[in-house]
Structure formats: C-alpha cells, structure tokens
Amino acid sequence: MSNKEIIYNKRMKVADLLANDGGLLSILQRLDIKLGFGEATVAELCARYGISAELFLIICNIYSFGDYRPEVDSLGESDIKSITTYLRASHRFYTGVCFPAIHDSVHRLVEGLDEMSRRLIDKFYDDYDNEVSNHFRYEEEVVFPYIESLIAGGVCDRSKYSISLFGHNHSNINEKLNDLKNIIIKYLGEEFSSPVRFELLNNIYNVEKDLRKHSLIEDRLLVPLVEKLENSHE
C-alpha cells in the first residue's frame, strides 16, 4: 500500500476515522483525548490538544495499515519528543489496562485446571511478564534517556551507544505470548472450554496485535528519526 492510498487526512472528522477502525480508540486514550469531540476534524482536535496532526495521522496509519511506511523527512525533534511521550503512555496502557486483564483471566482460568496444566500456564505467563517488563524497563531507563540527551544537545558517541543497537536487538515480546496462546488453544482439553478461556484468548489477541503496532512505531518511526538526529550531532 502506497502512502497515497491511505484514507486518513487532516480534514477528516475524527468520528469518521474511528468508524473506519475502532482500534484507534486506544490511541486517543493514550494521548488523553476525551470523547465528545462532536464534528471536529483531525486538524481541529489536534490543535485543541497541542498535538502534531501529521504525527497523529502517521501513528493512526501505522495502526490501521500494516504495510504503511511513514515518510519522516518532515518530522523533527519536537516530534521525537511526542513519540517518546506516546510510547511511555503506551507502556502505562499495557501495564495498567491490558496486562491486568490478561492476568485476571489467567488467574480465573487456572483455578479450574489440573495441577500440571496450572503450573504450565503459570510458568509461561510469568516468563512473558518478566520479558515484557524487562523490555519496557530497557526503553524507559536506556533508550528514552539517550534520546532526550541528544535532543538536549548531548554528544553522540556511537562507540558507547546508538539507536542502531536498539533497532538490531529489538526483542520480540510477542513470542512467549504466542506460546501461551497456542497452549490455551491446542493443548487444554475440551472440558476446559469455559467462557474465561475465550475471554483470555480475546485479550491475548488484542494485546498481541497492539504490541506489533507498538513495535512498528519504534522501528519505522522512532529509530529512523533518532538516526537522523545522531547524524546531525556528529
């Protein structure tokens, strides 16, 4: 899909954008945009909240169109700040909303399982929880402070660290989540087909999809912008 085929634009009403892809509601939630915006266009709503309309549309396009690749030449340092702010809000969304829902479903599901199945699912979930916590911690404690240092005028010394290290070693935090999903789908007996099992799978599918989009924002938007910033500091 070329960028010309993307239907989102600044003149579009936000309500129509959401009608096209209800999953974009989570973006509004992370940006702390309140519902009840009436007939406001994207440009009007972004101006009201002090958000770059261009960046907002890029994020929406990444979420709605998997093969969309943003053009970053027109974006600058203020947009990088906005991206890291958005990514931090995403971390809070995952840890405060998505993962507690999965944890609650796992807890209710294992109550009805045999000991072996309970231990297996608990182990996979605990492994995943640890991996995603480490992933977010690395971004919060290493990647984002590095970016903020560059924006503040810090020296770029690639012998110590560069954003390419993040890009090359970007862990796939969906891998263990996929393992857990397959256990629940394939290997629990039919006698455990409770509504909780389907609820848990729905929660996993939703967060799995959202995390893929989160990674695309980092790989296709944040990394190239920071590389451009690094080049300007050399």
RODO-626328 format. One record per residue (C-alpha): residue in three letters; y, x, z. Coordinates in steps of 0.1 Angstrom, whole numbers, padded with zeros to 4 digits, always signed. Example, Ala and Ser with C-alpha at 12.3 -4.5 7.8 and 13.67 -1.06 7.14 Angstrom:
# residues 2
SITE   code       y       x       z
SITE    ALA   -0045   +0123   +0078
SITE    SER   -0011   +0137   +0071
***
This chain:
# residues 234
SITE   code       y       x       z
SITE    MET   +0000   +0000   +0000
SITE    SER   +0034   +0014   -0010
SITE    ASN   +0064   +0010   +0012
SITE    LYS   +0079   -0013   -0015
SITE    GLU   +0051   -0038   -0008
SITE    ILE   +0060   -0041   +0029
SITE    ILE   +0075   -0075   +0035
SITE    TYR   +0094   -0067   +0067
SITE    ASN   +0131   -0061   +0064
SITE    LYS   +0163   -0063   +0085
SITE    ARG   +0173   -0097   +0071
SITE    MET   +0140   -0113   +0081
SITE    LYS   +0140   -0137   +0110
SITE    VAL   +0121   -0123   +0139
SITE    ALA   +0103   -0156   +0143
SITE    ASP   +0090   -0153   +0107
SITE    LEU   +0079   -0117   +0114
SITE    LEU   +0058   -0129   +0143
SITE    ALA   +0044   -0158   +0123
SITE    ASN   +0031   -0132   +0098
SITE    ASP   +0015   -0110   +0126
SITE    GLY   +0013   -0124   +0161
SITE    GLY   +0001   -0090   +0173
SITE    LEU   +0037   -0078   +0170
SITE    LEU   +0045   -0098   +0202
SITE    SER   +0032   -0068   +0222
SITE    ILE   +0059   -0046   +0206
SITE    LEU   +0086   -0070   +0218
SITE    GLN   +0071   -0069   +0252
SITE    ARG   +0071   -0031   +0253
SITE    LEU   +0107   -0030   +0241
SITE    ASP   +0116   -0056   +0268
SITE    ILE   +0129   -0080   +0242
SITE    LYS   +0130   -0115   +0256
SITE    LEU   +0117   -0146   +0238
SITE    GLY   +0140   -0174   +0229
SITE    PHE   +0160   -0155   +0203
SITE    GLY   +0163   -0185   +0180
SITE    GLU   +0170   -0178   +0144
SITE    ALA   +0181   -0142   +0149
SITE    THR   +0173   -0117   +0122
SITE    VAL   +0157   -0083   +0129
SITE    ALA   +0191   -0067   +0124
SITE    GLU   +0208   -0091   +0148
SITE    LEU   +0181   -0088   +0175
SITE    CYS   +0180   -0050   +0174
SITE    ALA   +0218   -0048   +0176
SITE    ARG   +0217   -0071   +0206
SITE    TYR   +0192   -0048   +0224
SITE    GLY   +0207   -0015   +0211
SITE    ILE   +0176   -0006   +0192
SITE    SER   +0174   +0011   +0158
SITE    ALA   +0165   -0017   +0133
SITE    GLU   +0150   +0009   +0109
SITE    LEU   +0128   +0024   +0136
SITE    PHE   +0118   -0011   +0149
SITE    LEU   +0107   -0021   +0114
SITE    ILE   +0087   +0012   +0109
SITE    ILE   +0068   +0005   +0141
SITE    CYS   +0061   -0031   +0131
SITE    ASN   +0049   -0019   +0096
SITE    ILE   +0026   +0007   +0112
SITE    TYR   +0011   -0021   +0134
SITE    SER   +0007   -0046   +0106
SITE    PHE   -0003   -0023   +0077
SITE    GLY   -0029   +0003   +0084
SITE    ASP   -0022   +0024   +0053
SITE    TYR   +0016   +0024   +0057
SITE    ARG   +0031   +0058   +0059
SITE    PRO   +0067   +0059   +0071
SITE    GLU   +0095   +0079   +0054
SITE    VAL   +0110   +0099   +0083
SITE    ASP   +0138   +0118   +0065
SITE    SER   +0165   +0093   +0075
SITE    LEU   +0155   +0094   +0112
SITE    GLY   +0170   +0118   +0137
SITE    GLU   +0170   +0130   +0173
SITE    SER   +0181   +0096   +0187
SITE    ASP   +0151   +0080   +0170
SITE    ILE   +0127   +0106   +0186
SITE    LYS   +0141   +0096   +0220
SITE    SER   +0134   +0060   +0212
SITE    ILE   +0099   +0068   +0200
SITE    THR   +0090   +0086   +0233
SITE    THR   +0106   +0058   +0253
SITE    TYR   +0084   +0033   +0233
SITE    LEU   +0053   +0054   +0238
SITE    ARG   +0059   +0056   +0275
SITE    ALA   +0063   +0018   +0276
SITE    SER   +0030   +0016   +0257
SITE    HIS   +0013   +0037   +0284
SITE    ARG   +0026   +0013   +0310
SITE    PHE   +0014   -0017   +0289
SITE    TYR   -0021   -0002   +0286
SITE    THR   -0024   +0008   +0323
SITE    GLY   -0006   -0023   +0337
SITE    VAL   -0019   -0050   +0314
SITE    CYS   -0048   -0041   +0290
SITE    PHE   -0070   -0018   +0311
SITE    PRO   -0068   -0040   +0343
SITE    ALA   -0080   -0069   +0321
SITE    ILE   -0110   -0048   +0309
SITE    HIS   -0117   -0035   +0344
SITE    ASP   -0117   -0071   +0358
SITE    SER   -0141   -0082   +0330
SITE    VAL   -0164   -0052   +0336
SITE    HIS   -0165   -0059   +0373
SITE    ARG   -0174   -0096   +0368
SITE    LEU   -0200   -0088   +0341
SITE    VAL   -0219   -0061   +0361
SITE    GLU   -0222   -0085   +0391
SITE    GLY   -0249   -0103   +0372
SITE    LEU   -0268   -0073   +0358
SITE    ASP   -0298   -0054   +0369
SITE    GLU   -0292   -0021   +0387
SITE    MET   -0299   +0001   +0356
SITE    SER   -0275   -0018   +0333
SITE    ARG   -0249   -0020   +0360
SITE    ARG   -0249   +0018   +0365
SITE    LEU   -0249   +0025   +0328
SITE    ILE   -0219   +0003   +0321
SITE    ASP   -0200   +0015   +0352
SITE    LYS   -0206   +0051   +0340
SITE    PHE   -0193   +0045   +0305
SITE    TYR   -0163   +0026   +0318
SITE    ASP   -0155   +0053   +0344
SITE    ASP   -0158   +0081   +0317
SITE    TYR   -0135   +0062   +0294
SITE    ASP   -0110   +0055   +0322
SITE    ASN   -0109   +0092   +0330
SITE    GLU   -0105   +0102   +0294
SITE    VAL   -0076   +0079   +0287
SITE    SER   -0059   +0088   +0320
SITE    ASN   -0061   +0125   +0310
SITE    HIS   -0048   +0117   +0275
SITE    PHE   -0017   +0098   +0288
SITE    ARG   -0011   +0124   +0315
SITE    TYR   -0010   +0152   +0289
SITE    GLU   +0015   +0133   +0269
SITE    GLU   +0037   +0124   +0299
SITE    GLU   +0036   +0159   +0315
SITE    VAL   +0034   +0182   +0285
SITE    VAL   +0043   +0166   +0251
SITE    PHE   +0072   +0144   +0261
SITE    PRO   +0090   +0170   +0283
SITE    TYR   +0086   +0196   +0255
SITE    ILE   +0102   +0172   +0230
SITE    GLU   +0130   +0164   +0254
SITE    SER   +0136   +0201   +0260
SITE    LEU   +0140   +0206   +0222
SITE    ILE   +0164   +0177   +0219
SITE    ALA   +0185   +0192   +0248
SITE    GLY   +0188   +0224   +0228
SITE    GLY   +0158   +0243   +0241
SITE    VAL   +0144   +0272   +0222
SITE    CYS   +0113   +0266   +0200
SITE    ASP   +0087   +0293   +0207
SITE    ARG   +0056   +0284   +0188
SITE    SER   +0037   +0312   +0204
SITE    LYS   +0038   +0292   +0237
SITE    TYR   +0037   +0256   +0224
SITE    SER   +0043   +0235   +0193
SITE    ILE   +0038   +0199   +0184
SITE    SER   +0011   +0210   +0160
SITE    LEU   -0012   +0217   +0190
SITE    PHE   -0008   +0180   +0199
SITE    GLY   -0014   +0169   +0164
SITE    HIS   -0045   +0191   +0159
SITE    ASN   -0061   +0183   +0193
SITE    HIS   -0052   +0146   +0194
SITE    SER   -0082   +0132   +0213
SITE    ASN   -0099   +0101   +0200
SITE    ILE   -0096   +0079   +0231
SITE    ASN   -0114   +0051   +0213
SITE    GLU   -0147   +0069   +0210
SITE    LYS   -0160   +0061   +0245
SITE    LEU   -0146   +0026   +0243
SITE    ASN   -0166   +0021   +0212
SITE    ASP   -0197   +0033   +0230
SITE    LEU   -0191   +0008   +0258
SITE    LYS   -0186   -0019   +0232
SITE    ASN   -0219   -0011   +0215
SITE    ILE   -0238   -0012   +0248
SITE    ILE   -0225   -0046   +0255
SITE    ILE   -0232   -0059   +0220
SITE    LYS   -0266   -0043   +0213
SITE    TYR   -0284   -0034   +0244
SITE    LEU   -0278   -0061   +0271
SITE    GLY   -0304   -0088   +0269
SITE    GLU   -0297   -0123   +0257
SITE    GLU   -0300   -0136   +0293
SITE    PHE   -0266   -0119   +0300
SITE    SER   -0247   -0137   +0272
SITE    SER   -0222   -0152   +0296
SITE    PRO   -0185   -0161   +0288
SITE    VAL   -0175   -0130   +0307
SITE    ARG   -0194   -0108   +0282
SITE    PHE   -0175   -0123   +0252
SITE    GLU   -0142   -0121   +0272
SITE    LEU   -0148   -0084   +0278
SITE    LEU   -0156   -0077   +0242
SITE    ASN   -0124   -0095   +0231
SITE    ASN   -0104   -0074   +0255
SITE    ILE   -0120   -0042   +0242
SITE    TYR   -0115   -0051   +0205
SITE    ASN   -0078   -0059   +0212
SITE    VAL   -0070   -0027   +0231
SITE    GLU   -0091   -0007   +0206
SITE    LYS   -0070   -0020   +0177
SITE    ASP   -0038   -0014   +0196
SITE    LEU   -0047   +0022   +0206
SITE    ARG   -0054   +0030   +0169
SITE    LYS   -0019   +0019   +0161
SITE    HIS   -0005   +0039   +0190
SITE    SER   -0022   +0070   +0176
SITE    LEU   -0008   +0063   +0142
SITE    ILE   +0028   +0062   +0156
SITE    GLU   +0022   +0095   +0172
SITE    ASP   +0005   +0111   +0141
SITE    ARG   +0026   +0096   +0114
SITE    LEU   +0060   +0093   +0131
SITE    LEU   +0064   +0114   +0162
SITE    VAL   +0046   +0146   +0150
SITE    PRO   +0065   +0150   +0117
SITE    LEU   +0098   +0142   +0133
SITE    VAL   +0093   +0168   +0160
SITE    GLU   +0081   +0194   +0134
SITE    LYS   +0114   +0188   +0116
SITE    LEU   +0132   +0194   +0149
SITE    GLU   +0112   +0225   +0156
SITE    ASN   +0122   +0239   +0122
SITE    SER   +0158   +0233   +0129
SITE    HIS   +0156   +0253   +0161
SITE    GLU   +0141   +0284   +0146
***
